[in-house]
Amino acid sequence: MQLKLLDKLNYTIMKFPTHTKIPMSFHEINDFKSITYTEDECSIVVPCGSLETDQALSVDNDWFIIQIVGELDFSLIGILTQLANPLAENHISIFALSTYNTDYLLIKNKDKDNAIRVLCDCGHTFH
């Protein structure tokens, strides 16, 4: 698979209470960002330092992103598995996100070089 590093910024993953309102500053962020609501939580991914964390229940900093390049058809099977399994076998934790078009892996910066090596060894390429 063709992969792309989104590593010019460090990212933060935050957990908020379920009914947290989207902060106005979230809309002003022009880089990768994500917000997901479930009945149990509100998860937000943004560049480090771009949102207040006062009301966050949990904050985890220092992530980079790997994007799968191109649009993935919904009929494709095992796309994330091809990336997640070799990383797991090498004790590299991921936080996966999907959009309509493609998938993203957030990986801790401390594991960056090892993650890139593992994925390249499996035949994936970065551009």
C-alpha contacts under 8 A as a table, 3 or more apart, distances in Angstrom:
res1	aa1	res2	aa2	distance
1	M	68	I	7.19
1	M	69	V	7.78
1	M	123	G	7.52
1	M	124	H	4.86
1	M	125	T	6.29
2	Q	68	I	6.19
2	Q	69	V	5.46
2	Q	124	H	6.13
2	Q	125	T	5.12
2	Q	126	F	5.89
2	Q	127	H	7.23
3	L	66	I	6.49
3	L	67	Q	5.59
3	L	68	I	4.70
3	L	69	V	5.38
3	L	124	H	7.03
3	L	125	T	5.90
3	L	126	F	4.69
3	L	127	H	6.47
4	K	66	I	5.61
4	K	67	Q	5.05
4	K	68	I	6.42
4	K	69	V	6.36
4	K	126	F	5.41
4	K	127	H	5.48
5	L	64	F	7.77
5	L	65	I	6.04
5	L	66	I	4.77
5	L	67	Q	6.41
5	L	126	F	7.19
5	L	127	H	7.55
6	L	9	L	7.35
6	L	64	F	6.40
6	L	65	I	4.93
6	L	66	I	5.94
6	L	67	Q	7.09
7	D	10	N	6.68
7	D	64	F	5.11
7	D	65	I	6.14
9	L	47	P	6.25
9	L	48	C	7.57
9	L	64	F	7.13
10	N	47	P	5.75
10	N	48	C	5.68
10	N	61	N	7.46
10	N	62	D	5.28
10	N	63	W	5.45
10	N	64	F	5.63
11	Y	45	V	6.77
11	Y	46	V	5.55
11	Y	47	P	4.19
11	Y	48	C	4.85
11	Y	61	N	6.14
11	Y	62	D	5.70
11	Y	63	W	4.84
11	Y	64	F	6.06
12	T	45	V	5.64
12	T	46	V	5.55
12	T	47	P	5.89
12	T	48	C	5.05
12	T	49	G	7.97
12	T	59	V	6.88
12	T	60	D	5.62
12	T	61	N	4.32
12	T	62	D	6.32
12	T	63	W	6.44
13	I	43	S	7.14
13	I	44	I	5.86
13	I	45	V	4.63
13	I	46	V	6.90
13	I	59	V	5.96
13	I	60	D	5.24
13	I	61	N	6.46
14	M	43	S	5.68
14	M	44	I	5.18
14	M	45	V	6.38
14	M	53	T	7.82
14	M	56	A	6.37
14	M	57	L	7.50
14	M	58	S	5.61
14	M	59	V	4.53
14	M	60	D	6.34
15	K	41	E	6.68
15	K	42	C	5.78
15	K	43	S	4.70
15	K	44	I	6.51
15	K	56	A	5.70
15	K	57	L	5.47
15	K	58	S	5.09
15	K	59	V	6.59
16	F	20	T	6.41
16	F	41	E	6.05
16	F	42	C	4.98
16	F	43	S	6.27
16	F	44	I	7.87
16	F	55	Q	6.85
16	F	56	A	4.74
16	F	57	L	5.30
16	F	58	S	7.20
17	P	20	T	5.66
17	P	40	D	7.64
17	P	41	E	5.31
17	P	42	C	5.93
17	P	56	A	7.50
17	P	57	L	7.01
18	T	37	Y	6.77
18	T	38	T	6.86
18	T	39	E	6.29
18	T	40	D	5.71
18	T	41	E	4.15
18	T	42	C	5.11
19	H	41	E	7.77
19	H	42	C	7.33
20	T	42	C	6.81
22	I	26	F	6.81
23	P	26	F	5.40
23	P	27	H	7.65
23	P	51	L	7.85
24	M	27	H	5.77
24	M	28	E	7.34
25	S	28	E	5.18
25	S	29	I	6.89
25	S	50	S	7.75
25	S	51	L	6.76
26	F	29	I	5.59
26	F	50	S	7.84
26	F	51	L	6.94
27	H	30	N	7.95
29	I	32	F	7.85
29	I	33	K	7.33
29	I	46	V	7.97
29	I	50	S	7.40
31	D	46	V	7.87
31	D	47	P	7.33
32	F	46	V	6.61
32	F	47	P	7.36
33	K	44	I	7.48
33	K	45	V	5.38
33	K	46	V	4.71
33	K	47	P	7.33
34	S	43	S	7.97
34	S	44	I	5.63
34	S	45	V	5.03
34	S	46	V	6.75
35	I	42	C	7.10
35	I	43	S	5.67
35	I	44	I	4.47
35	I	45	V	6.47
36	T	42	C	5.65
36	T	43	S	5.18
36	T	44	I	6.54
37	Y	40	D	7.90
37	Y	41	E	6.03
37	Y	42	C	4.48
37	Y	43	S	6.51
38	T	41	E	5.37
38	T	42	C	6.34
46	V	50	S	6.68
46	V	51	L	7.51
47	P	50	S	5.78
48	C	51	L	7.69
48	C	61	N	6.68
48	C	62	D	7.51
49	G	52	E	7.36
52	E	55	Q	7.78
53	T	56	A	5.13
53	T	59	V	7.32
56	A	59	V	6.63
62	D	108	K	5.96
62	D	109	N	5.87
63	W	106	L	5.97
63	W	107	I	5.35
63	W	108	K	4.35
63	W	109	N	5.35
64	F	106	L	5.57
64	F	107	I	5.56
64	F	108	K	6.26
64	F	109	N	5.95
64	F	112	K	7.78
65	I	104	Y	6.59
65	I	105	L	5.58
65	I	106	L	4.52
65	I	107	I	6.34
66	I	104	Y	5.65
66	I	105	L	5.11
66	I	106	L	6.45
66	I	107	I	7.82
67	Q	102	T	7.58
67	Q	103	D	6.22
67	Q	104	Y	4.59
67	Q	105	L	6.55
68	I	102	T	6.18
68	I	103	D	5.72
68	I	104	Y	6.34
69	V	102	T	7.32
70	G	101	N	7.35
70	G	102	T	6.80
71	E	101	N	4.63
71	E	102	T	5.49
72	L	76	L	7.04
72	L	101	N	5.72
72	L	102	T	5.39
73	D	76	L	5.70
73	D	101	N	7.76
76	L	79	I	6.91
78	G	81	T	4.93
78	G	82	Q	6.25
79	I	82	Q	5.48
79	I	83	L	7.12
80	L	83	L	5.31
80	L	84	A	5.79
80	L	103	D	7.52
81	T	84	A	4.96
81	T	85	N	5.52
82	Q	85	N	6.09
82	Q	86	P	7.18
83	L	86	P	6.09
83	L	87	L	6.54
83	L	119	L	6.88
84	A	87	L	5.19
84	A	88	A	5.99
84	A	94	I	7.38
85	N	88	A	5.08
85	N	89	E	6.12
86	P	89	E	5.02
86	P	90	N	6.39
86	P	118	V	6.78
86	P	119	L	7.23
86	P	122	C	7.72
87	L	90	N	5.14
87	L	91	H	6.36
87	L	92	I	5.04
87	L	93	S	7.10
87	L	94	I	7.99
87	L	115	A	6.51
87	L	118	V	6.74
87	L	119	L	7.52
88	A	91	H	4.88
88	A	92	I	5.30
88	A	93	S	6.42
89	E	92	I	7.54
90	N	118	V	7.73
92	I	107	I	7.68
92	I	111	D	6.65
92	I	115	A	6.99
93	S	107	I	6.58
93	S	108	K	7.64
94	I	105	L	6.14
94	I	106	L	5.63
94	I	107	I	5.10
94	I	108	K	7.72
95	F	105	L	5.76
95	F	106	L	4.94
95	F	107	I	6.63
96	A	103	D	7.30
96	A	104	Y	5.77
96	A	105	L	4.61
96	A	106	L	6.19
97	L	103	D	5.85
97	L	104	Y	5.11
97	L	105	L	6.39
97	L	106	L	7.92
98	S	101	N	7.85
98	S	102	T	5.96
98	S	103	D	4.31
98	S	104	Y	6.05
99	T	102	T	5.43
99	T	103	D	6.18
107	I	111	D	6.88
107	I	112	K	6.99
108	K	111	D	5.56
108	K	112	K	6.69
109	N	112	K	4.98
110	K	113	D	7.83
111	D	114	N	5.45
111	D	115	A	5.89
112	K	115	A	5.18
112	K	116	I	6.21
113	D	116	I	5.29
113	D	117	R	6.21
114	N	117	R	5.09
114	N	118	V	6.08
115	A	118	V	5.12
115	A	119	L	6.16
116	I	119	L	5.28
116	I	120	C	6.06
117	R	120	C	5.15
117	R	121	D	6.02
118	V	121	D	5.12
118	V	122	C	6.46
119	L	122	C	5.11
119	L	123	G	6.70
119	L	124	H	5.54
119	L	125	T	7.68
120	C	123	G	5.14
120	C	124	H	4.88
120	C	125	T	5.87
120	C	126	F	7.88
121	D	124	H	7.30
